[in-house]
């Protein structure tokens, strides 16, 4: 979970705006779920900014899969 010791930081970076977070625990839940996805190198979600920054390997995971994972936690992606 949280990928504290992962050293490989290569990949694509995507920033998504998120609606529906109520507290910092929400951001931790999102980070944990995203980092459990194969292909996600790191995820940093900010409750204060209502956004998440995801470093991922596009050969292993798609942006659609990332978005669906966030939405499965009952949060909405702002467009």
Secondary structure, 3 states (H helix, E strand, C coil): CCCCCCCCCCCEEEEEEEECCCCHHHHHHHHHHHHCCCCEEEEEEECCCCEEEEEECCCCCCHHHHHHHHHHCCCEEEC
